[in-house]
Amino acid sequence: MLRSSVSILFLFVLSVSIFAHEYWLEPATFFLKLNERSVVHLYVGEALKQDEEREFQSSKTPLFKLFSTHDTFDLLGTIREEEKPLFSFSSEREGTFLLALERNWSYITLEPKQFEDYLREDGIEYIIAEREKLGEVKKEGKERYSRYLKSLLQVGGKRDKAFARLVGSTLEIVPLENPYSKKAGDSLEFQVLFLGKPLTGKTIFADNRDGERVVKQQMKTDSQGKITVKIDRKGIWLVRLVYMRRCAKNCEGADWESFWSALSFGIR
């Protein structure tokens, strides 16, 4: 009986680790007054449903910056190891601010069925087709992955163009309008860039959490790497995607490499 219980628990933990795998930045509030302070959490979970809060890990974090309209602040070296929540933000100036964090390579190996389920869930079915073409359907999925996270905060009523600043991340989601000029019922356009160029024909998700309820939209980028999201509810929004390709260089045992990008902001 004990052995059976342990096996069930192991399978549950494995399931959570595979499918609860989104990372995102979530401030306690996206809308601040002058000199008001808001902690910023780094969460892992699924579609804005928090399963765990992660602490700051310098070895996993090659970039952590804060952008205003004209200034860039390097936050590495100002955060203590294992700090949780990740960051505490305040500003004595009004405006829009962009937080950007990158996490470097991690590695995972999944059984064929688990790998295929994960590919379907995250809109990267084109890798299933590629595995079929390569005769690798029954092969384990050996993958390395990196993450590129952004969050927008608004201080006071002054809106500016900090939302559009390019971080230069390998995979980047860029709003083409200031989300804080929008209200529930409006639409908002984004562009997805991979290595600085538009990423076309790839699945992107837009999650919204208002209270306890989470809803999700799914769409594909057009020929210019653009999507339009219907901002139909207030609350927290997370625009996210995964892009995967065959790993061909310095892969250290990984057959595939994936790039995860997520951008969070609030609507009220």
N, C-alpha and C positions, 0 to 999 in steps of 0.2 A: 504493500500500500504506500509506504514512504517513497519507494523508488518510483512508483507511478506518479505520485504527487510532484516529485522533483522533476520528472520528465515533462509533465504538463506545464510546470512553471518555466522550465527552460524554453519550451516551445513558445510560450507567451512572450517571454523576454525577447526571443529571437524575432518574433513577429513584430513587436514594437520597434526593435532596432532597425528592421528593414523598412517598414512602412511609415513610421513616425520620424521622418528624416528631413523635414524642412527646417532651415535656420532663418531667423529674421530678427531685426532690431525693433524693439517696441518701447518707446518712451512711456512713462506714466501718464503724461499728457503731451499731445502734439502742439497745443496752443498755450502760450505762456505770456504773462505780463513781463514788463521790464524787471530784471533782477529776480524773477521767480525761478525756482530750481525744479528740475524734473530729472529723475533718475532714468537711465536707459538700460533696458534688459536685453540680453541675448538669449532668445528662446529657441528650443528645438521641439518640434511637434509635427502636426499634420494640419494644413489648411487653417492656420491661426488658432488651433486648439493646442494649448501649451501642455507638453508632457514633462519638460525639464528646463531649468534655467542653467545656462552655462556661464562659467567664470572666465575672466581674462586669462589667456595663455599666450605668453610672449613668443614661445617657440612655434605656435600655430598662426601667428598674426603678423604678417609682413607689412601690413598697411592698416593704419587707423587714423583718419584725418577728419577735421571739421572744416567746412567751406562756408564762407559768407560771399557776398557779391564780389569783393576784390581781394579777400585775404584767404590764406590757407594755413591751418594750424595742425601741426603734426602732434598727435596725441600719444604716440609711442614714447615710452619713457616717463609719462606722467601718470600712468595707470599701474597700480600695484599688482603683482602676480596674484592670481586667483581672486581678484576683485570681483564681487558680485553684489548688487547689480554692476554692470560693466562700466558705467560712466555716469557722471552727474553734470547736467548741462544747465547753464544760465547765461544770460546776456544782458549787458547794460545798453545795448543798441537794438532798435526794432529792425525787423527784417526776416527773411527766409534763410534757414540754415540747413546745410546738407551734411549728414554724417555718413562716412564711408568706411567699411571694414572689409578686409580680405582675410581668408583663411587658406593656408597652403595645403599641399597634397595630403590626403588620407587614402588608405587602401582597404578594399573589401573584396571578398570572394564569396559568391553565392551559387547555390545549386541551380541547374538549368531552369527549373520551373520557377523558382523564386526570382531569378534574374529576369525572366520573361514577364512575370507579373509586375515587377517593379517598372520595367520599360513601358508596359501598357499604361500603368497608373500615371506616369509622369509625361505621357505624350511623346515618347521617343520610340514609337513603333518602327521607325525606319531602321533602327538597329536590329530589331527582330528580323526584318527582311534581309539585312546584310549578313546576319548570322546564318540564315537559311542559304544564302548564296555561297557562303564560305564553307558550308557543311559543318557548322559549329552549333547546331540546335541542341545537341546533347552534351555540349561542353560547358563547364563551369564558367560563370561570368566573373572574370578578374578585371577589376576596375580601380582606377585612381580618380579622385574627385577633389575639386577646389571650389571655394565659395566667394561670392562677391555681393556684399550686402550694403544697402543704402537706406537712409531714413531721412525724411524731411520734417523740420520743426518750424513753427511760425511764432515769432515774438512780436507782440503788439499788432497794429493794423497795417503797417507798412509792408507791402509785398515787393519783391525784387526778383532778379534773374538768377539767384544762387541755385535755384532748382535745376537749371539747365547746364550747370558746370559739369564738364566731363572729367571724371576721375582718371580715365585711362586704363580701367580694368580690362582684363581679357574679354569678359562678357559683361555688358553694361546695359541697363534699362534706363532710358532718358525720357523724362516727360517733356513734351513739346509745348506745354502750357503750364503755368503755375497751378498745382492742385489747390492751393489756398485762395485762388480766384474763383473756385467752383463751389457749387452747393448741390445737395441731393437732387437728382433729376437731370443734371448736366452730363455732357460727354467729355472725355479727356483722351487725347492722343499721346501715344508713346512710340519711341523708336528703339529697336534692339540692335546693338552693335557687338560684333565679335571681331576682335583684333582691329577695331576702329572702323569696320565696314558693316553695312546693313546685313542682318541675318534674316534670310527670306524663308518662307514656307515652314516655319517651326511653331509648335504649339506653345502657347503662353496662357497662363491662368491669372485670373483676378479674383482674389478672395476678399470677402467682407465679413467682419464680425461686428454686430450691433447688439450689445448685451451678450446673451449666451448663444444667439443664433448665428450660424455661419452659412453663407451662400457663396457659390463659386460660378464664375463665368469661364468659358474656354474658347479660344480663338486661335487663328494662325496669322503669323506676320505676312504682310504683302510683299510685293517686289522691291519695296524700299525699306523692308524691315519694320514696318509700322503696323500698329493696331489701334483701334478706338474702343475704349471701355466706357460702357454706360454706368455712370456713377449714380446708381439708383437708390442708394441708401446712405445714411450717415454712419459714423463709427470709424473703425480702423480698416484701411484697405492695404492689401498686399498683392503687388503685381510680381509674378515670378515665372521662371522657366528653367529648364535643364537642356543643355546642348551637349550631345555626346558624339565622339568620333573615334575611329581606330587610333590606338596609341602606337606611334611609329618611332619615337626617339626617346632615349633615356627613360624607359618605362619601368624598369626594375620589377619585371614580372607581371605588369598590368597589360591586358590585351586592349582595353578601352580606357578612354579618359573622358570625364564629364566635367562640365562647368555649370555651376548653379548661381543664378542671380536672383535677387529679391529686393524690391523697393517698397517701403512702407510709408504711409502718410495718413492723415486723419481728415474726415469731412464732418462738418457740423451744420 
